[in-house]
Amino acid sequence: MAERAGAGRWRTSAALRPLVTEIWAWRTAAGPPGTHQGVAGGHLTVILCVDGAVELLRKPDPGRGPGRFTASAAGLHSVPAVIATGAPQAGLQLALTWRGARALLGVPAAELAGDVVDLADLWPGVGSLLDRLHAVPTWAGRCALLDEHLCRIADRRAAGSGPPAEIGRAWDRLVATGGTARVAELAADVGWSPRHLGERLRRETGLGTKTAARVIRFERACSLLRRADRPALADVAAVCGFADQQHLAREFRALAGTTAGAWLAEHPDGLAVSPA
């Protein structure tokens, strides 16, 4: 899901980075009612509100129904979510890897695919954590507190069993190639058939191989467009392996529910507040 207009971006500590790539600190002022698109990508999303709540008008899987959350976890998805805007809000948003789902939420990412759930169902003590975060006066302090909290959870669950190594190898190869690796090559690399790889990847992450490649490629394009020295759309399309700029435009419609221009207009600056 997409990041919210906010106060900054925190690069997580090195030990946590395989599980959580970054934390966004965000705040939105009161404004006219509207909607925000939760775009597809290669990370799960965890949101912890210190003020207000997130009102989800449509989950990526519309059959799941809407919801209102002060703390939530969203799985991987290839259809955008729709979030209400207008009410003042503030909070922290985590970008979890599929490995982070197992290590920090205690479930395979596939169990959350297309859904958004109350984080209290996965973290029974989340109410106490929200109180502690609210009591900290600075965003940097809140991010540091959350980073430490996540490290403790990861340490407690480090001995748990995980998926076959082939799943991690295939996913890491997709990320390394920006989602451009061919399915047949991935399957050959791990010693599985393309069909078996797709089934096992879906069982762990909630996405089949082709869909995973698609959202990873799109996420890379969005990351390039977030840069201060933002390349032109045509250049982003070429670098990320899209056929042309129109192909990228179609993917924005399909995976973000909006145009690239509209997405860029609402995107935060995301100034880094990472630890030393």
N, C-alpha and C positions, 0 to 999 in steps of 0.2 A: 504494500500500500504506500501511497505517496507521503512524503514528509510534509509537515505543516509549517506555515510561516512562523519563524521562530527566532530565538536568541542566539543560537550557535550550535556548533557540532563538536563533539568530544570523541577523540580517538581513544578507543579502549586500551587498557593495559595489555602488554604483550601476551601474557598467559591467557587472557580472555579472548584475544582476537580471532582464533579459529572458530569461536562460538558466536561472538557478537562483534561485528566489524566496526560499528560506531553507534554513538548515542546522540540523538538530536534533542536539544533543549528548545522548546517553542512556546510562543505566546501569541495569541490573537486577540485583538481588541473587539469590542462590540461593534456590529455593523448590520447592514441590511441582510435579511434572510437570503440564503443562497445554497449552493452545493459545491462540494469539492470531490474530485475523483481520486479514489485510492488505486493507483496504477499497479499493474502487474510487474513482477520482478523476481529476482533469484533469492530474495531474503524473506523470511517471515517477519512480522511486525508485532512488537509488544509496546503498548502504550500505557503510561502511568500518569494520570492527571493529578496535578497539585491544585488546580483550580478548575471548576466546571466539570463537564463530562463530554464524551464523544457520542453524538447521536448518529447511528448508522441507519440510513434510510433503505439501503439495499446492500446485502452482502454479495460477494462474488458469485456464490451459489444462491440465487434468489429464492430457492425453495427453503432456505434456512430461516428466513424471516428477519425483520429489522431488530434493532436493540439499542440500548443506551448504556454506556459503560464509563466508569471512572478508571477502570483498569481492564485491559483486554489483550488477547493474543489472536493474531490473524495468520492463517496458514498461507502457503503458496497458492497462487491462483493465476489464471490466464484471462479473466474477465474483470473489469474494474468494479470496485465497490463505489457506492455513492454515500457521501457523508454530509450532513447538514452543517452549514456555517451561519454565522451571525451572532451567536452567543459568545461572550468572552471565555477564553480557555487558556490554560497553561499546563505544560507537562513535559515529560520525557518520552522519547520514542526510541526503541531499540531495533536495530537491523540484525536479526538472528539468522545464522546459517542453519541449514537442515541439521547439522551436527549439534547446534545449539538447542534445537528443539528437544532432542534426547537428553542432553546434559543439563539443561536448565529448566525445561518444562516437564521432563519426565515421560514424554510420549514421542513416538516417531512423528515427523513432520506430516506424514500422510494422514494422521488422525485429525489434523486441522485444515486439510486442503479445502479451499473454497469457503471456509467458515471463519467466523469471528466469535470467540467465546469469552466469557467472563474469566479474567485471570484468577479470580478467587477459587475457581474450580481446579486450577493447577497449582497455585500457590496459596495454601490456606491462610498464611500470615500476611497477605498482601495489604490488608487494612492498616496494620501496624507500620509496614514499610511506607505507605503513603503518608501517614502521620509524621514519620521521621523526615521524609523528603520535604514535606510542607514546612517543617520547623527550621530547615536550613535556609539562610537568607540569600545565598548566591547560587547561580546556575552551576558554576564550577564545583562548588561544594556538594550540590545535589548529585552531579554526575560522578564525583569521586565516591560518594556514599553508595550510590547504586553499583558502581564498578566493584567496590569491595564486597557488597552483598552478593553479586553474581559470582565472584570468585569463590566465595565460601560455598555456595550451592554447587558449583562445578567440582570443587574439591570433594564434597561429600558423595557425589555421584560418579567419581572418576573410575571406580571399579566395575561399573555396570557394563553389561554386554552390549555390543553394538552390531551394526549390520556387516555383511561381508565386505572385505577390503575392496572387492571389485566395484562396489557402489561408489565408494569414496574416490577410487581411481578414475572412474568414468566421469563423475561430477567435476572433479578437479581438472580433468582434461577439457571439459566443456568450458569451465571458467577461464582456463589458461588461453583458450583459443577464442574467447569472446563469443561463445555459442556457435562457432562456425565449423567445428569438427563434424565430419560425416558420421552418421549412425553406424554404418558398416565398419568404419575404421575404429570407432570406440569399442564396438563389440569384439572385433578381432583383437584389440589391444588387451582386453580383459579375459579373453578366451571363452566368451559366451556368444550365443546366437543373438542377432538384433532383437528378436522377439523376446527372448528370455531377459535380456538387459532392460528392455522397456518395461516388462512386467515387474522386475525386481526394483527398478528405479521408482516406478509408480507406487509400489508397496511401501517404500521407505519415505519418499518425498511428497507423494501425491501427484507428481507430474511424470508423464512418459518421456522418453528420450527426446523426441522432436519438440515437444512442448517446452521441456526444460531448456533446450538449446534456444528456442525462440525467446523466452522471457529473459534468459541471460544475455542474449544479444541486445535486446531492447534496453535492459538495465544498463549495459555498457554505453549505449547511445545516450541515455539520459544522464549518465555520469559525465560524459564529455560535454554535454550541453550545460551542465552545472558549473563548468570551469569559468574562472574570471576571464580567461582568454578564449572564450567560446568560439569554436570553429563554425563555419557556415553549415547549414543543414545538409547541403549537398556533400560537403567534405565528411561530415559525420556519417552519412549514409554509406559513402565509399569505404571509409575506414572500418566500419562495423560490419561490412559484408552484405548490406542491402543492395538490391538490384539497381536502385536509383532513389532519388529523393522522394518520388511518389510512393515507392514501396515503404519507405520510412513513415511517410504521412499516413498511409493506410494502417500501419502498425500502431501509430498513435491513436487512431480512431478505435481500433480493436482492443488494444491492451490498456489504454489510458482513458478511453471514452471522451477524448477531446482532441484538439489540434496541438501541434507542437508550439505554436505561438501562444495559445491560451495557457498551456502548461508552463511555459517560460515566464509568462506575465505574473503568475501567482507563486512562482518558486522563490524560496527564501535565499538570502545571501549565504547562509551557512558558514559564518566565520568560525574558524577552529578555536576551541578552548581546551585543547588536549593537554594531558599532563606531561611533565618533563620526562 
